[in-house]
């Protein structure tokens, strides 16, 4: 592209990553970053920021800034899309952005979307196994014994040789499978299209169709939800699914809260049908303070933060920089993580 392209930073990001973007092709790219117009961050890699209201002058400046954008870091406010005639590409900071892109009719507007696919699989997988190892190796018991200064030998459990069932066979499942195999687990994935060619298929001992869910649940020692929220996955895990699980098995959700019927989960935990649950996502979010899940001793709750690590934005920015070079050189087919129209993630 011969004309200079303008990037607008539309959500909070560290200044060092903005500086790196400005170094790519300063003669071909202008990077606009106005931190005062963005919400204050609550933690590292906070893409939404704290509640924030712009005054009239700031709002005017914000709208003028967005109107200049050919390219955006993160999504703009829906109500301002019509004021952004130049917009042609959005680099998202998450993966499951398909529903939002569809709602905003970005494909109809001729706007390319690239996602952060691949960034969150590692941190999420680490969190999954932090939770599973905490449960299986008895961390709570050890903490209690240490607090009591009590030295009493005991017999625990392990993960080697156990069956890990991953509901989904995509990027998050890939991350979990790598660690599961390193721990000598048998790894089974459930997929809508089990025969689809996957570069990471070798990490799975078996890829079964979703229709085999109840059968596979009966053989699993740990079940991990990695699928997004879609019409097909909503309420996928209800009373029938929990009843089919091996009694005492562990259940982990790093996908989306609405995939699980939480009343059925609470009942299964209370009855001991599910021995342990680790939830990074819930329905609703935030989980209401009065929800019984908070007080259950066999439940670990994370505030949808398992994927958020200090290097998250560095990894997203690396994808963005790589894609920018492809974009400027008119090599769109070489761009990473392009969201196809109608694709949900």
C-alpha positions in Angstrom: 0.0 0.0 0.0 1.5 3.3 -1.0 -0.7 5.6 1.1 0.1 6.0 4.8 -2.1 3.9 7.1 -3.3 5.1 10.4 -3.5 2.8 13.4 -5.6 3.9 16.4 -5.1 2.2 19.8 -8.7 1.7 21.0 -8.1 -0.1 24.3 -5.5 0.1 27.0 -2.0 -1.3 26.1 1.4 -0.6 27.5 3.4 2.2 25.9 6.3 -0.1 25.1 4.1 -2.0 22.6 2.9 1.2 21.0 6.5 2.2 20.6 7.3 -1.1 18.9 4.4 -0.6 16.5 5.7 2.9 15.6 9.1 1.4 14.7 7.8 -1.0 12.0 7.3 1.4 9.1 7.1 5.0 10.2 6.9 6.2 6.6 3.9 4.0 5.9 2.2 3.8 9.3 1.0 6.4 11.8 0.2 5.1 15.2 -2.2 7.2 17.3 -2.3 6.5 21.0 -4.0 8.8 23.5 -4.0 7.2 26.9 -6.0 10.0 28.5 -8.9 9.0 26.2 -8.8 5.4 27.4 -10.1 4.0 30.6 -7.6 3.4 33.5 -6.4 -0.1 33.8 -7.1 -2.2 36.8 -4.3 -4.8 36.2 -1.7 -5.7 33.5 -3.3 -6.6 30.2 -6.7 -5.1 31.2 -8.3 -4.5 27.8 -11.6 -3.1 29.2 -10.3 -0.9 32.0 -12.2 0.5 35.0 -15.5 2.3 34.6 -14.7 5.5 32.8 -16.7 8.5 31.5 -15.2 11.0 29.1 -16.1 14.7 29.4 -17.5 16.5 26.4 -14.1 17.6 25.2 -12.6 14.1 25.6 -15.6 12.5 23.8 -15.2 14.9 20.9 -11.4 14.1 20.7 -12.1 10.4 21.0 -14.6 10.4 18.1 -12.2 12.5 15.9 -9.4 10.0 16.7 -11.5 7.0 15.7 -12.6 8.7 12.5 -9.0 8.7 11.3 -8.5 5.0 11.8 -7.7 2.6 8.9 -6.6 0.0 11.5 -7.6 -0.5 15.1 -6.0 -2.2 18.0 -9.2 -3.7 19.5 -12.9 -3.1 18.8 -14.5 0.4 18.7 -17.8 1.3 20.4 -20.6 -0.1 18.2 -22.4 3.2 18.1 -19.4 4.9 16.5 -18.8 2.5 13.6 -20.7 4.7 11.2 -18.4 7.5 12.0 -15.3 5.5 10.9 -15.5 5.4 7.1 -11.8 4.5 6.6 -11.8 1.5 8.9 -10.6 -1.7 7.2 -9.0 -3.9 9.8 -9.3 -4.7 13.5 -6.7 -6.6 15.5 -8.7 -8.2 18.4 -7.2 -8.8 21.8 -9.2 -12.1 22.4 -10.1 -15.1 20.4 -13.9 -15.7 20.6 -14.9 -12.5 18.8 -17.0 -14.0 16.1 -20.4 -13.1 17.7 -19.3 -9.5 18.2 -17.9 -9.2 14.6 -21.2 -10.6 13.3 -23.3 -8.3 15.5 -21.3 -5.3 14.2 -21.7 -6.6 10.6 -18.0 -6.1 10.0 -17.8 -8.4 7.0 -20.5 -6.4 5.3 -18.6 -3.2 6.1 -15.5 -4.7 4.5 -13.5 -4.8 7.7 -11.0 -7.6 8.3 -10.7 -9.0 11.8 -7.7 -10.9 13.1 -7.9 -12.6 16.5 -5.5 -13.3 19.4 -5.7 -17.0 18.7 -2.7 -18.9 20.2 -2.0 -16.3 22.9 -4.1 -17.7 25.7 -3.8 -21.5 25.2 -0.6 -21.7 27.3 -1.6 -19.7 30.3 -5.1 -21.4 30.4 -3.5 -24.9 30.2 -1.2 -24.0 33.1 -4.2 -22.9 35.1 -6.0 -26.1 34.3 -3.2 -28.3 35.6 -2.6 -26.0 38.6 -6.1 -26.8 39.6 -6.0 -30.5 38.8 -2.7 -31.0 40.6 -3.9 -29.0 43.6 -6.9 -31.4 43.8 -5.2 -34.7 43.0 -2.0 -34.1 45.0 -4.0 -32.8 48.0 -2.7 -29.2 48.4 -5.5 -28.2 50.7 -4.7 -31.1 53.0 -1.0 -30.2 53.1 -1.8 -26.6 53.9 -4.1 -27.7 56.8 -1.5 -30.1 58.1 1.3 -27.5 57.9 -0.9 -24.9 59.7 -1.4 -27.5 62.5 2.4 -28.3 62.5 1.4 -31.9 62.1 3.6 -34.6 60.5 1.4 -37.5 59.6 2.2 -39.5 56.5 -0.6 -40.2 54.0 -1.3 -41.8 50.6 -2.4 -39.5 47.7 -3.3 -39.8 44.1 -1.5 -39.0 40.8 -2.4 -38.0 37.2 -0.2 -40.4 35.2 -2.3 -43.0 33.4 -5.5 -41.1 34.1 -7.9 -40.1 31.2 -8.2 -36.4 30.4 -11.3 -35.6 28.3 -11.1 -32.3 26.5 -14.5 -31.0 25.2 -13.2 -29.3 22.1 -10.2 -30.0 19.9 -9.0 -26.5 19.1 -6.3 -24.2 20.4 -7.2 -24.4 24.1 -7.5 -28.2 23.9 -4.0 -28.2 22.2 -2.5 -26.4 25.1 -4.1 -28.7 27.7 -3.1 -31.8 25.7 0.5 -30.9 25.6 0.7 -30.8 29.4 -1.5 -33.8 29.8 0.7 -35.9 27.6 3.8 -34.6 29.5 2.2 -36.0 32.6 1.6 -39.4 30.9 -2.2 -38.9 30.8 -4.4 -40.5 28.2 -5.9 -37.5 26.3 -9.2 -37.7 24.4 -10.8 -34.8 22.6 -14.4 -34.3 21.5 -14.9 -32.4 18.3 -17.8 -31.5 15.9 -15.6 -32.7 13.0 -13.3 -35.4 14.4 -11.9 -36.1 10.9 -10.7 -32.5 10.3 -7.0 -32.2 9.6 -5.3 -30.6 12.7 -1.6 -29.8 13.0 -1.8 -30.8 16.7 -3.8 -34.0 16.2 -0.9 -36.1 17.4 -1.3 -34.8 20.9 -4.6 -36.6 21.2 -4.8 -40.4 21.8 -8.3 -40.2 20.4 -10.6 -37.6 18.7 -14.2 -38.6 19.2 -17.4 -37.0 17.9 -19.4 -34.8 20.2 -22.2 -37.3 19.9 -20.1 -39.7 22.0 -20.1 -37.2 25.0 -21.9 -39.4 27.5 -19.9 -42.5 26.6 -16.6 -40.6 26.9 -17.6 -39.0 30.2 -18.0 -42.4 31.8 -14.3 -43.2 31.2 -12.8 -39.8 32.1 -11.0 -38.9 35.3 -10.9 -35.2 34.5 -13.1 -33.2 32.1 -12.1 -29.8 30.7 -14.4 -27.6 28.8 -12.6 -25.6 26.1 -15.4 -24.8 23.7 -16.9 -21.3 23.1 -20.4 -20.3 23.7 -22.5 -21.0 20.6 -26.1 -22.1 20.1 -24.8 -25.7 19.9 -22.8 -25.6 23.1 -25.2 -23.6 25.3 -26.3 -25.8 28.2 -24.2 -28.7 26.8 -23.3 -29.7 30.3 -26.5 -30.3 32.3 -27.8 -33.0 34.6 -27.5 -35.8 32.1 -23.8 -35.0 31.4 -22.9 -34.8 35.1 -24.8 -38.0 35.8 -22.7 -39.7 33.1 -19.4 -38.7 34.6 -17.3 -41.2 36.5 -18.2 -40.6 40.2 -15.7 -38.3 41.9 -14.2 -37.0 38.6 -12.8 -33.5 38.3 -14.5 -30.9 36.1 -12.8 -27.7 34.8 -14.3 -24.9 32.7 -12.0 -22.6 30.8 -14.5 -22.2 27.9 -17.6 -20.1 28.6 -20.0 -20.1 31.5 -23.3 -20.7 29.5 -21.9 -24.0 28.3 -22.7 -25.3 31.8 -26.0 -25.6 33.7 -24.8 -24.3 37.0 -27.7 -25.6 39.0 -26.9 -29.1 37.7 -23.2 -28.6 38.6 -24.0 -27.5 42.1 -26.2 -30.6 42.6 -23.5 -32.9 41.2 -20.9 -31.3 43.5 -23.1 -31.6 46.6 -23.8 -35.3 45.8 -20.1 -36.1 45.2 -20.8 -37.1 41.6 -18.3 -34.4 40.7 -15.4 -34.6 43.1 -13.9 -31.2 42.3 -14.7 -28.2 40.0 -12.4 -25.4 38.8 -14.2 -22.6 37.2 -12.5 -19.7 35.4 -15.9 -18.8 33.8 -19.4 -18.8 35.2 -22.9 -17.9 34.2 -23.6 -15.1 35.1 -20.4 -13.2 35.4 -19.5 -12.0 37.9 -20.7 -14.9 40.0 -23.2 -13.4 42.5 -21.9 -13.3 46.1 -24.8 -15.4 47.3 -24.1 -18.3 44.9 -23.4 -21.5 46.9 -20.4 -22.3 44.6 -18.3 -19.7 46.5 -18.5 -21.7 49.8 -18.1 -25.2 48.4 -14.8 -26.7 49.6 -14.4 -28.8 46.5 -14.7 -25.7 44.1 -12.0 -23.4 42.9 -13.2 -20.1 41.4 -11.2 -17.7 39.2 -12.7 -14.3 38.1 -12.2 -15.1 34.4 -8.5 -14.3 34.7 -6.8 -17.6 34.0 -5.6 -16.5 30.6 -4.4 -13.1 31.8 -0.7 -13.0 32.3 1.9 -10.2 32.3 3.1 -11.0 28.8 -0.3 -11.3 27.2 -0.1 -7.9 25.4 3.4 -8.6 24.2 2.2 -11.8 22.5 -0.8 -10.1 20.9 1.4 -7.2 19.8 3.8 -9.7 18.2 0.9 -11.1 16.1 -0.2 -7.5 15.2 3.3 -6.5 14.1 3.6 -9.6 11.9 0.2 -9.0 10.4 1.0 -5.3 9.8 3.9 -6.2 7.5 1.7 -8.6 5.6 -1.0 -5.9 5.3 1.4 -3.2 4.1 2.9 -5.6 1.6 -0.5 -6.6 0.2 -0.1 -10.2 1.4 -3.4 -10.7 3.2 -3.3 -14.5 2.8 -0.2 -14.6 5.0 -1.9 -12.8 7.9 -2.3 -14.9 11.0 -5.7 -15.5 12.7 -8.0 -14.0 10.1 -11.6 -14.4 11.3 -13.7 -15.8 8.4 -17.2 -14.3 8.0 -19.6 -16.4 10.1 -16.8 -18.0 12.1 -17.3 -17.6 15.9 -13.7 -17.9 17.0 
